[in-house]
Amino acid sequence: MSHINYSVLLVDDDQDVLDAYQHLMNLSRLHARSISDPTQALSYITSDWAGVVVLDMYMPQMHGMELLKAIKAVDEHIPIIVVTGHGDIPMAVEAVKQGASEFIEKPIDPAKLLPMLNKHIRIRKTFVEQKQSVASEISHVLIGKSAQLKRIREHIAQYALLNTHVVIHGESGTGRHIVAELLHSASAPETEDRPLQYLTGNSTVSVDMLEDQLRQTQGGTLIIDDLHHLTEPVQRYLTQSLLEQERDTHHRPRIISIFTDLPEMLLNSQNIIPELYYLLNQGVVEMPPLRARPDDIAAIFHHFLKQSCIKLGKPLPSVESNYLSLLRAHQWPGNVRELRNVAELFAIGIIKLTGKESVYRKDEISSPLDELVEDYEKRVIEDALFLHSGHVSDAATYLQVPRKKLYLRMKKYNIDKDHYKSEQKHRI
């Protein structure tokens, strides 16, 4: 639906009941929509709808419990007030267990229903506004327009507000750590100083080390890489600690676990204690490989290219459409990290893709070939050193040459690495 201008969705198969509801909503100045066919209800809500559903449990076309679960699949935080028959408390309790916010018995008492509606509308509206605000901020960091990336932004915005433990999985280079840090920063108000800690799971991590790490991360975020490499005693200690802190949502550390393999595979191979995983996967973000979202490639390339040109103080070069087509067709085994490297090389004049390199130079040949080659080589080395703040090892890796060979070239052209360290400070 292009526009939703109601804040209450009334679902009941009895038209007389719906008419009475609608009259009450009109008197209370609440914008409502009534539908008698529950099978159509999902077409009237979205994950960003800032409203409340009033749902009757007994309908011939679809049982209210079934519809409740379907609505929760759209967004588990949409408030639902279920309406049950007199004395049917067990049904109402089960509905609350399945995600309903509250229940009310027939015949409806307006003095009870209206305060419920106003309370949940207010809470839902605040939640949706905050989620949209966070998602807008995230869009400046996670670049792209694909449907996959849109879902990831929505998940991050939602999990950030709820401050839940989150599992992130995907191939290396897909942006897993960026997402983890976004979750932390979006969760922490600017007025609060929430610690952020990192832990790499391996057999050398002891219970004492983990205990100290958790203590330092109170009220903040602990990002754990490869949690499945922690020993069983350490995993059991973490499980017990999280269980003890379950009620203290403000001071407990949030755990963000990052995996390369599917967590379910690690569970099946008994590398993760099931109780621990079920505590940690309160939210899941799957980072798809770049080859699975080709619609994002051009936008990400231009983003990194612009960043590199600003850093180097160079004008933004033109990018031909056929080159963008090559980028889109590439499989990107290194994912976003590889694309960033290609964009940064493009900024300093090297076109690199699928293992092939060519020099991008439009200057007219006005000098002997040897002089042109030396001049270009010197300029590429200077650009790489500037890009990496004078760190020769990083520049050598960037240019894919041995460090010793790069030092010899620098000596040949009288290039001083320290000059680029100081120049970097002035340019920033």
Long-range contacts (C-beta under 8 A, 24 or more apart in sequence): 1-43, 1-44, 1-46, 4-44, 4-45, 4-46, 4-49, 4-51, 5-31, 6-31, 6-32, 6-33, 6-51, 7-31, 7-32, 7-50, 7-51, 7-52, 7-121, 7-125, 8-32, 8-33, 8-51, 8-52, 8-53, 8-54, 8-117, 8-121, 9-33, 9-35, 9-41, 9-44, 9-45, 9-51, 9-52, 9-53, 9-54, 10-34, 10-35, 10-54, 11-35, 11-38, 11-41, 11-53, 11-54, 11-55, 11-56, 11-59, 11-64, 11-67, 12-36, 12-54, 12-56, 12-59, 12-83, 13-37, 13-38, 13-56, 13-59, 13-60, 13-61, 14-56, 17-56, 21-54, 21-108, 24-110, 24-113, 24-114, 28-114, 28-117, 30-114, 30-117, 30-118, 30-121, 37-61, 38-62, 38-64, 38-67, 41-67, 41-70, 41-71, 42-70, 42-71, 42-74, 45-71, 45-74, 45-75, 45-78, 46-74, 46-75, 47-74, 47-75, 47-154, 48-128, 48-131, 48-132, 49-75, 49-78, 49-128, 50-121, 50-124, 50-125, 50-127, 50-128, 50-129, 51-78, 51-121, 51-124, 52-78, 52-79, 52-80, 52-81, 52-101, 52-117, 52-120, 52-121, 52-124, 53-78, 53-79, 53-80, 53-81, 54-81, 54-83, 54-113, 54-117, 55-80, 55-81, 55-82, 55-83, 55-100, 56-82, 56-83, 57-82, 57-83, 57-84, 57-85, 57-88, 57-91, 57-92, 57-95, 58-85, 64-95, 65-91, 65-94, 65-95, 65-98, 68-95, 68-98, 68-99, 68-100, 69-98, 69-99, 72-98, 72-99, 77-124, 77-127, 77-158, 78-124, 79-120, 79-121, 79-123, 79-124, 81-113, 81-116, 81-117, 81-120, 83-108, 127-161, 130-161, 131-157, 131-158, 131-161, 132-157, 134-160, 134-161, 134-186, 137-186, 138-182, 138-186, 141-178, 141-182, 142-175, 142-178, 142-179, 142-182, 143-296, 143-299, 143-300, 143-303, 144-293, 144-295, 144-296, 144-299, 144-300, 145-295, 145-296, 145-299, 146-293, 146-295, 146-296, 148-288, 148-292, 148-293, 149-293, 149-296, 152-179, 152-285, 152-287, 155-283, 155-284, 155-285, 156-182, 156-183, 156-186, 156-285, 157-186, 158-283, 159-183, 159-283, 159-285, 160-186, 160-187, 161-186, 161-187, 162-282, 162-283, 163-187, 163-249, 163-254, 164-254, 164-282, 164-283, 165-242, 165-254, 165-255, 165-256, 165-257, 165-279, 165-280, 165-281, 165-282, 165-283, 166-254, 166-255, 166-256, 166-257, 166-280, 166-281, 166-282, 166-283, 166-284, 166-285, 167-256, 167-257, 167-259, 167-263, 167-277, 167-280, 167-281, 167-283, 167-284, 167-285, 168-256, 168-257, 168-258, 168-259, 168-284, 168-285, 168-286, 168-287, 169-258, 169-259, 169-260, 169-261, 169-262, 169-263, 169-284, 169-285, 169-286, 169-287, 170-260, 170-286, 170-287, 170-288, 170-289, 171-260, 171-287, 171-289, 171-335, 172-260, 172-334, 172-335, 172-337, 173-290, 173-334, 173-335, 173-336, 173-337, 173-338, 174-287, 174-288, 174-289, 174-290, 174-335, 174-336, 175-287, 175-335, 175-336, 176-258, 176-287, 177-223, 177-258, 179-285, 179-287, 180-221, 180-223, 180-256, 180-258, 181-223, 183-221, 183-254, 183-256, 184-220, 184-221, 184-223, 184-254, 184-256, 187-221, 187-254, 188-220, 192-219, 194-219, 194-220, 194-221, 195-219, 195-220, 195-221, 196-220, 196-221, 196-223, 197-221, 197-222, 197-223, 197-253, 198-222, 198-223, 198-224, 198-225, 199-223, 199-224, 199-225, 200-224, 200-225, 200-226, 201-225, 201-226, 201-227, 201-228, 201-229, 201-230, 202-226, 202-229, 202-230, 203-229, 203-230, 203-231, 205-230, 205-231, 205-234, 206-234, 207-233, 207-234, 207-237, 210-234, 210-237, 210-238, 211-237, 211-241, 214-238, 214-241, 214-253, 217-253, 218-251, 218-252, 218-253, 219-250, 219-251, 219-252, 219-253, 220-253, 220-254, 221-253, 221-254, 221-255, 221-256, 222-253, 222-254, 222-255, 222-256, 223-256, 223-258, 224-255, 224-256, 224-257, 224-258, 225-258, 226-258, 226-259, 226-260, 227-257, 227-259, 227-272, 227-276, 227-280, 228-259, 228-266, 228-271, 228-272, 229-271, 232-273, 235-272, 235-273, 235-276, 236-273, 236-276, 238-276, 239-273, 239-275, 239-276, 239-279, 242-276, 242-279, 242-280, 243-279, 255-280, 289-332, 289-335, 290-332, 290-335, 290-336, 290-338, 290-339, 291-330, 291-331, 291-332, 294-328, 297-324, 297-327, 297-328, 297-332, 297-339, 298-324, 298-327, 298-328, 300-336, 300-339, 300-340, 300-343, 301-327, 301-339, 301-342, 301-343, 301-346, 302-343, 303-343, 304-339, 304-340, 304-343, 304-344, 305-343, 305-344, 305-346, 305-347, 308-343, 308-344, 308-346, 308-347, 308-348, 308-387, 309-347, 311-386, 311-387, 311-427, 312-347, 312-348, 312-383, 312-386, 312-387, 313-427, 314-347, 314-348, 317-346, 317-347, 317-360, 319-346, 323-351, 323-353, 326-353, 326-354, 327-353, 330-354, 341-398, 344-387, 344-398, 345-398, 347-383, 348-380, 348-383, 348-384, 348-387, 349-376, 349-379, 349-380, 349-383, 350-380, 374-413, 377-409, 377-413, 378-413, 378-415, 381-406, 381-409, 381-410, 381-413, 381-415, 382-415, 382-420, 385-415, 385-417, 385-420, 386-420, 386-423, 386-424, 386-427, 389-420, 389-421, 389-424, 390-417, 390-418, 390-419, 390-420, 390-421, 390-424, 391-417, 392-417
